[in-house]
């Protein structure tokens, strides 16, 4: 696994020079733009996921169904123990997939806003489904939560939770709980910004007559007391709000879904 930690000795960072000296230097990222990076997806591994199949070339050592996996670094996180995230921005999109029984089946070919002409003119995929059909392709109602992952509290990492189908209800429930959180100061009350709280998410198994699968489950939350962490969440919020479409396009081009 990639080590993201900051080594410390006796409470002090074990750096060759001070942070203030680093701040006087260039970063090396001056010409980088949003299309220079990927926002990793945090995938919930299933029984049929390639990375959790020990006979598949894409298998990740130690990967098991029910675990979370970073799609870029391939880091694994225990689904039972859960992960801690700061939700910073929410977006609903319709992901356009080629059906698996067609040529290039299972390939993502588009991301569409709910009010786009393609989505508005599409037909329901079946009587009870929120998903749609456009030509032969499937338009899957997808709820995207852009978060900071706190696997290491010193280095919050941008990630994307992309939930659809059986996880739609979990997303709606989470959004409702976030909307109900309030902040009060000097007699004034406001709806808490989503990036003002840390949430714990784990995975749980569900099943029916056709089989079993894992779904994300949102647990409790705690208010953030660290101003720097709130600022990090706000900065990520601003980035996705202004550049979300281009970031999603870059992720799609790189096969990061």
Residue pairs with C-beta under 8 A, 6 or more apart in sequence:
1 73
1 75
1 76
2 73
2 75
4 151
4 152
4 155
4 157
5 152
5 154
5 155
6 13
6 154
6 155
7 13
7 14
8 14
13 19
15 22
34 239
34 243
34 246
34 247
34 250
35 246
35 250
37 250
38 72
38 250
38 251
38 254
38 256
39 146
39 158
39 159
39 160
39 247
39 251
39 256
40 70
40 71
40 72
40 73
40 157
40 158
40 159
40 160
40 256
41 70
41 71
41 159
41 160
41 161
41 162
41 251
41 256
41 257
42 68
42 69
42 70
42 71
42 77
42 83
42 147
42 149
42 159
42 160
42 161
43 49
43 51
43 68
43 69
43 71
44 66
44 67
44 68
44 79
44 203
44 214
44 215
44 216
45 51
45 52
45 63
45 64
45 65
45 66
45 67
45 68
45 69
45 214
46 52
46 65
46 213
46 214
47 65
47 211
47 212
47 213
49 63
49 65
50 56
50 58
50 59
51 58
51 59
51 60
51 63
51 69
51 74
52 59
52 60
52 63
52 64
52 65
52 67
53 59
60 69
60 74
60 76
62 76
63 69
63 76
65 214
66 79
66 80
66 203
66 205
66 214
67 76
67 77
67 78
67 79
67 203
68 76
68 77
68 78
68 79
68 83
68 203
69 75
69 76
69 77
70 76
70 77
70 149
70 157
70 159
71 256
72 256
75 151
77 83
77 151
79 202
79 203
79 214
80 202
80 203
81 202
82 200
82 201
82 202
82 219
83 149
83 150
83 151
83 200
83 201
83 202
84 149
84 150
84 151
84 198
84 199
84 200
84 201
85 145
85 147
85 148
85 149
85 150
85 159
85 161
85 198
85 199
85 201
86 147
86 148
86 150
86 156
86 194
86 195
86 197
86 198
86 199
86 224
86 229
86 232
86 233
87 145
87 146
87 147
87 174
87 178
87 194
87 195
87 197
87 199
88 146
88 147
88 148
88 194
88 195
88 233
88 234
88 236
88 237
88 240
89 145
89 146
89 194
89 236
89 237
89 240
89 241
89 244
90 143
90 144
90 145
90 146
90 175
90 194
91 143
91 144
91 146
91 240
91 244
92 114
92 141
92 142
92 143
92 144
93 111
93 112
93 113
93 114
93 142
93 144
93 248
94 111
94 112
94 113
94 114
94 116
94 118
94 119
94 122
94 132
94 139
94 140
94 141
94 142
95 108
95 110
95 111
95 112
95 139
95 140
95 142
95 164
95 257
96 108
96 109
96 110
96 111
96 112
96 118
96 134
96 137
96 138
96 139
96 140
97 106
97 107
97 108
97 109
97 137
97 138
97 140
98 104
98 105
98 106
98 107
98 109
98 136
98 137
98 138
99 105
99 136
99 137
99 138
100 106
102 136
108 252
108 257
109 137
110 118
110 137
110 252
111 248
111 249
111 252
112 118
112 119
112 139
113 119
118 134
118 139
119 132
119 134
119 139
121 134
122 132
122 133
122 134
122 139
123 132
123 133
124 131
124 132
124 133
125 131
125 132
125 133
125 138
125 139
130 141
130 168
131 138
131 139
131 140
131 141
131 165
132 138
132 139
132 141
133 139
140 164
140 165
141 164
141 168
142 162
142 163
142 164
143 162
143 163
143 164
143 167
143 168
143 171
143 172
144 160
144 161
144 162
144 163
144 248
145 160
145 161
145 162
145 163
145 171
145 174
146 158
146 159
146 160
146 236
146 237
146 240
146 244
147 158
147 159
147 160
147 161
148 156
148 157
148 158
148 159
148 195
148 232
148 233
148 236
149 156
149 157
149 158
149 159
150 156
150 198
151 157
156 229
156 232
156 233
158 236
160 251
161 201
161 216
162 257
163 170
163 171
163 216
166 206
166 213
166 215
167 215
167 216
170 215
170 216
170 217
170 218
173 218
174 199
174 218
177 218
177 221
178 192
178 194
178 197
179 191
181 191
181 192
181 196
181 197
181 221
182 189
182 190
182 191
182 192
183 189
183 190
183 191
183 192
183 196
192 223
193 233
193 234
193 237
194 233
194 237
195 224
195 230
195 233
195 234
195 236
195 237
196 223
196 224
196 230
196 233
197 221
197 222
197 223
197 224
198 221
198 222
198 224
199 218
199 219
199 220
199 221
200 218
200 219
200 220
200 221
201 216
201 217
201 218
201 219
202 216
202 217
202 219
203 214
203 215
203 216
203 217
204 214
204 215
204 217
205 212
205 213
205 214
205 215
206 212
206 213
206 214
206 215
207 213
224 230
224 233
239 247
240 247
251 257
